[in-house]
Amino acid sequence: MESTLLLLINLMANNSSIHLWDLETAENTSRQFSHRQLGTVRRSKSTHRFGITNLSFYPFDSFAFLSSSYDHSLKIYATETLEVSASFDLSSVVYSHALSPVADHLLVACASQHPAIRLVDLRSGASTHSLAGHSGAVLSVAWSPRDANILASGGSDGTVRLWDIRRSAGLLGLLDLDDSVGIFGEAGKGRSAHSRGEGIAHVGACNGVAWTDDGEHLVTIGHDERIRLWRTATGANALTHFGPTIKNTHLSSLLPLLPPSHLTASGKQVMFYPNEKEILMFDLAEGILLKRLRTPAFAVAQARGSTGQQNIKNRITSLAWRSGHIELYSAHSDGSIRTWVPKTTEDAELEAEEAVEFEGFDGEEESRKRKRQALGDIYRDLTRQKITFT
């Protein structure tokens, strides 16, 4: 059911509304998709008071979804009624949250302005314990897709930490951008395991962490405008360079999108990155830029605010992949959602026909231009001749 529904946060003017869309009822006319809206959660006494930072469905079904907000709360909604079924006050801004896709413990990891990660147990309705270690705000968290007890986090202190919630201390170790060998041992566990107590993954805040679907690699995003790929078995920096085009200056969580690996050629993995006004598609292992996805007529404000940061109108805020389909969705700061799908044979043929028609029109214009030029030359030659009447 999760592949048929899509959630959208309304990011305009501090509007804390949530929209629910049915993806199965898409109407495709003139290569434009139109989806039916199922409902809207509007601001009320029980909903969020301020802007929403993160939305997610339950990983096992879509009969409920979670939201976190600048109002310090984490809320659970029933998808059918769009009513709040539970609310948790975390006493600080919640930047993102995550539920394990493989665990049955139903612990929600919350990245907040507080330097400790809060784990909220949905079964008991209480915050079970915290994972302390970051020296500043925690901006992004992600559970391992293979191990129900392993969690990764990125913070404003530039560190990326790996945690095992079964351990008393919790911390497995830190990732170090200068280490391309690694020391963690086997997935950070077992007799051969070692840990690193210091090191930074980014020269600046890290506001995005994401696992590959096999759990063997971790992708991190930082304010140093770098994307880094790590081998999770050893904690080693894979030293993959993604080029100088990366942009990342906002404090909010910014996540790359890693589509299912079975959709690509054997041994290949691609990554989509929301690069402000465009989506960059990379070969994950090699860091090669494969494609730029751009929306026509993007409006870009060149004025800079008091912080000196460029104000990008229609900035891409998040990406989502539709399970069971080859469809990419992008959410934009103007409140719009865009759908990206591969070109079909019919699309390619239609574009080729339009290109031929355009070239024909362009050829006719060029011919008329040459004729006007020739007549102009003849007129100038005649006016320059000396004419004698007898």
C-alpha positions in Angstrom: 0.0 0.0 0.0 2.9 2.4 0.7 3.7 2.5 -3.1 0.2 4.0 -3.8 0.4 6.9 -1.3 2.6 10.0 -1.1 3.0 12.5 1.7 3.9 16.2 1.1 4.8 18.8 3.7 3.6 22.3 2.8 6.7 24.3 3.3 5.3 27.7 2.4 5.0 30.5 4.9 5.4 28.3 7.9 2.3 26.4 6.9 2.3 23.1 8.9 -0.2 21.3 6.8 0.3 17.7 5.4 -1.2 16.5 2.1 -1.9 12.9 1.2 -2.0 11.8 -2.5 -3.2 8.7 -4.3 -0.5 7.7 -6.8 -2.7 4.9 -8.4 -5.2 7.4 -9.9 -2.6 9.3 -12.1 -4.0 10.7 -15.3 -1.5 11.0 -18.1 -2.5 13.6 -20.6 0.1 15.2 -23.0 2.9 13.7 -20.9 1.6 15.5 -17.8 0.7 13.5 -14.7 -2.1 14.5 -12.4 -2.7 12.8 -9.1 -5.8 12.8 -6.9 -5.5 14.3 -3.4 -6.9 12.1 -0.7 -6.9 14.5 2.2 -5.2 17.3 4.1 -4.1 17.7 7.7 -4.5 21.3 8.6 -3.2 23.2 11.7 -5.3 22.6 14.8 -4.8 22.2 18.5 -3.8 18.6 18.1 -1.5 19.0 15.1 1.9 20.7 14.7 2.0 24.4 15.6 5.2 25.2 13.5 6.8 23.9 10.3 7.2 20.2 9.7 10.8 18.8 9.3 10.2 15.2 8.4 7.5 12.7 7.3 7.6 9.0 7.0 5.2 6.0 6.7 5.4 3.0 9.0 8.0 0.8 7.3 5.7 -2.3 7.3 2.5 -0.7 6.1 1.1 2.7 5.4 -1.9 2.7 7.7 0.0 5.2 9.9 2.7 7.8 9.4 4.9 9.9 11.6 5.9 13.6 11.5 8.4 15.7 13.4 8.4 19.5 13.7 10.1 22.6 14.9 7.5 22.7 17.7 9.6 20.0 19.5 7.2 17.2 18.9 6.9 13.8 17.2 3.4 12.8 16.2 1.7 9.7 14.8 -1.3 9.9 12.5 -3.8 7.4 11.3 -3.7 7.4 7.5 -7.4 6.6 7.0 -8.7 9.3 9.3 -5.7 11.7 9.3 -6.2 12.1 13.0 -3.4 12.3 15.6 -3.1 9.0 17.5 -0.1 9.9 19.6 2.2 12.8 20.4 5.6 13.0 22.0 7.2 16.2 23.4 11.0 16.0 23.0 11.7 19.5 24.4 13.8 20.6 21.4 13.5 21.1 17.7 13.3 17.7 15.9 15.2 17.8 12.6 14.5 14.3 11.5 13.4 10.8 12.7 13.8 7.2 11.5 12.2 3.8 12.0 14.1 0.6 11.3 12.9 -1.1 8.1 13.8 -4.6 9.5 13.3 -4.4 13.3 10.3 -5.3 15.4 11.3 -3.1 18.3 9.4 0.0 16.9 12.0 2.4 18.2 11.9 5.8 16.6 15.3 7.5 16.5 15.0 11.3 16.7 17.7 13.8 15.6 17.1 17.0 17.4 18.7 20.3 18.6 19.7 18.3 21.7 23.1 16.6 21.4 21.7 13.2 22.4 19.7 11.0 20.1 16.3 10.3 21.6 14.8 6.8 21.1 11.0 6.8 21.4 9.3 3.4 21.9 5.9 3.4 20.1 4.8 0.3 22.0 5.2 1.8 25.5 4.7 5.4 24.4 7.8 6.5 26.2 11.3 7.8 25.4 13.3 4.7 26.4 16.8 6.1 26.5 19.3 8.5 24.8 22.5 8.0 22.8 24.9 10.7 24.0 28.1 11.6 22.1 27.6 14.5 19.7 28.8 17.9 20.9 26.1 19.8 19.0 22.7 19.3 17.4 22.0 15.9 15.7 20.7 16.6 12.2 20.2 13.2 10.6 19.7 9.6 11.7 19.3 6.3 9.7 18.9 2.7 10.8 20.8 -0.1 9.1 18.7 -2.0 6.5 20.4 -5.2 7.6 20.9 -5.0 11.3 17.9 -4.0 13.5 20.2 -2.6 16.2 22.7 -0.5 14.3 22.1 3.2 13.8 24.0 6.0 12.1 23.9 9.7 12.9 25.3 12.9 11.6 25.6 16.2 13.6 26.4 19.8 13.5 29.8 18.9 15.0 30.8 17.3 11.7 30.9 13.8 13.1 29.2 10.7 11.9 28.7 8.1 14.6 27.7 4.4 14.4 25.6 3.0 17.4 24.6 -0.4 18.6 21.5 0.1 20.9 22.2 -3.1 22.7 25.4 -1.8 24.2 25.4 0.1 27.4 27.5 2.9 26.0 25.9 2.6 22.6 28.7 4.0 20.5 30.5 1.7 18.1 32.8 4.4 16.8 33.2 7.5 14.6 34.0 7.9 10.9 37.2 9.8 10.0 37.6 11.4 6.6 41.3 10.8 6.7 41.0 7.1 7.2 40.8 5.0 4.0 41.7 1.8 5.8 39.2 1.4 8.6 39.5 -0.2 12.0 35.9 -1.3 13.0 36.4 -5.0 12.4 33.4 -7.0 11.1 30.5 -4.5 10.9 31.7 -2.9 14.1 30.9 -6.1 16.1 32.4 -9.4 17.1 35.8 -10.2 18.7 37.8 -8.5 15.9 35.9 -5.2 16.5 37.8 -2.0 17.4 36.4 1.5 17.8 37.6 5.0 17.1 36.9 7.7 19.7 37.7 10.7 17.6 37.7 12.0 14.1 35.3 14.0 11.8 33.6 12.9 8.7 33.0 16.5 7.3 34.6 19.9 7.8 31.3 21.4 8.8 27.9 20.1 9.9 26.7 16.7 8.5 23.0 16.9 7.7 22.5 13.7 5.8 23.2 10.0 6.3 21.8 7.2 4.2 22.6 3.4 3.9 22.7 1.4 0.7 20.1 -1.3 0.6 22.7 -4.0 1.2 24.0 -2.2 4.3 27.6 -2.4 3.1 28.0 1.4 2.5 26.9 4.6 4.1 26.5 7.9 2.3 27.0 11.2 4.2 26.3 14.8 3.2 28.0 17.8 4.8 28.2 21.6 4.8 31.7 21.3 3.4 29.7 20.6 0.2 31.1 17.0 0.0 29.4 13.7 -0.4 31.3 10.8 1.1 31.0 7.1 0.7 32.0 4.8 3.6 32.5 1.0 3.9 30.4 0.1 7.0 32.3 -3.1 7.7 35.5 -1.2 8.5 34.5 2.4 8.7 36.8 3.3 5.9 36.4 6.3 3.6 36.0 4.9 0.1 37.6 8.2 -1.2 35.0 8.6 -3.9 35.0 12.1 -5.4 31.7 13.5 -6.6 33.0 16.7 -8.1 32.7 20.4 -7.3 29.0 20.8 -8.2 27.6 19.8 -4.8 25.6 22.5 -3.0 24.5 22.2 0.7 24.1 25.2 3.0 20.9 24.6 4.8 20.6 23.3 8.4 17.6 21.1 7.6 18.2 17.4 6.9 19.2 16.8 3.3 19.2 13.1 2.1 20.4 11.5 -1.1 18.1 9.0 -2.7 19.5 5.5 -3.3 17.1 3.5 -5.5 17.0 -0.3 -5.2 20.2 -1.8 -6.5 18.4 -4.5 -8.4 17.1 -1.9 -10.9 20.6 -1.2 -12.2 23.3 -3.3 -13.8 25.1 -5.9 -11.7 27.6 -4.2 -9.4 26.3 -0.8 -10.2 24.5 1.6 -7.8 23.2 5.1 -8.6 22.5 8.0 -6.3 20.2 11.0 -6.8 21.1 14.2 -5.0 18.8 17.2 -4.5 21.2 20.0 -5.6 19.1 23.0 -4.8 17.4 23.6 -8.2 18.4 20.4 -10.0 18.7 16.7 -9.3 22.1 15.1 -9.9 22.4 11.5 -10.8 25.8 9.8 -9.9 27.4 6.5 -10.2 27.8 5.8 -6.5 31.0 3.8 -6.6 32.9 6.0 -9.1 31.4 9.4 -8.3 30.8 10.0 -12.0 28.0 12.5 -12.8 25.6 10.6 -15.1 22.8 13.0 -15.6 21.3 16.3 -14.5 17.5 16.5 -14.1 16.3 20.0 -14.4 12.8 21.5 -14.3 12.1 24.2 -17.0 11.6 27.8 -15.9 13.1 27.5 -12.4 13.0 30.9 -10.7 16.2 31.6 -8.9 16.4 34.6 -6.6 19.9 36.1 -6.7 19.4 38.3 -3.6 21.3 37.2 -0.5 19.8 37.3 2.9 21.3 38.6 6.2 23.2 35.3 6.6 24.9 35.7 3.2 23.3 32.5 1.9 21.7 32.5 -1.5 18.0 32.4 -1.5 16.8 29.7 -3.9 13.2 29.8 -4.8 11.7 26.4 -5.7 14.6 24.7 -3.9 14.4 20.9 -4.0 13.9 19.9 -0.3 13.5 16.1 -0.6 13.4 13.1 -2.9 11.3 9.9 -2.7 11.3 6.6 -4.6 8.0 4.8 -5.4 8.4 1.2 -4.3 7.7 -1.4 -7.0 8.0 1.3 -9.7 10.6 3.3 -11.6 9.4 6.6 -10.4 11.2 9.4 -8.6 9.4 12.2 -6.8 10.8 15.6 -5.8 9.4 18.0 -3.3 10.0 21.7 -3.7 10.0 24.7 -1.4 7.1 26.3 -3.2 4.9 23.3 -2.1 4.9 21.5 -5.5 5.7 17.9 -6.2 7.2 16.7 -9.5 7.3 13.2 -10.9 10.3 11.9 -12.8 10.0 8.7 -15.0 12.2 7.2 -17.6 11.6 8.1 -21.2 9.5 5.6 -23.1 9.9 4.7 -26.8 6.9 6.8 -27.6 8.4 9.8 -25.7 11.6 9.5 -27.7 9.8 9.2 -31.0 7.6 12.2 -30.2 10.7 14.3 -29.2 12.4 13.3 -32.4 9.4 14.4 -34.4 9.3 17.7 -32.6 13.0 18.2 -33.2 12.5 17.6 -36.9 9.6 20.0 -37.1 11.6 22.6 -35.2 14.6 22.2 -37.6 12.3 22.6 -40.6 10.8 25.8 -39.1 14.3 27.0 -38.3 15.4 26.2 -41.9 12.5 28.2 -43.4 13.3 31.2 -41.2 17.0 31.0 -42.3 16.0 30.9 -45.9 13.7 34.0 -45.5 16.6 35.8 -43.7 19.0 35.1 -46.5 16.5 36.4 -49.1 16.0 39.6 -47.1 19.7 40.0 -46.8 20.1 39.6 -50.6 17.4 42.2 -51.4 19.0 44.6 -48.9 22.4 44.2 -50.6 20.8 44.9 -54.0 19.1 48.0 -52.7 22.3 49.4 -51.2 24.2 48.8 -54.4 21.6 50.6 -56.4 21.6 53.6 -54.1 25.3 53.9 -54.2 25.5 54.1 -58.1 25.7 57.5 -59.8 22.7 57.9 -62.1 22.8 60.5 -65.1 19.6 61.6 -66.9 19.9 62.6 -70.6 
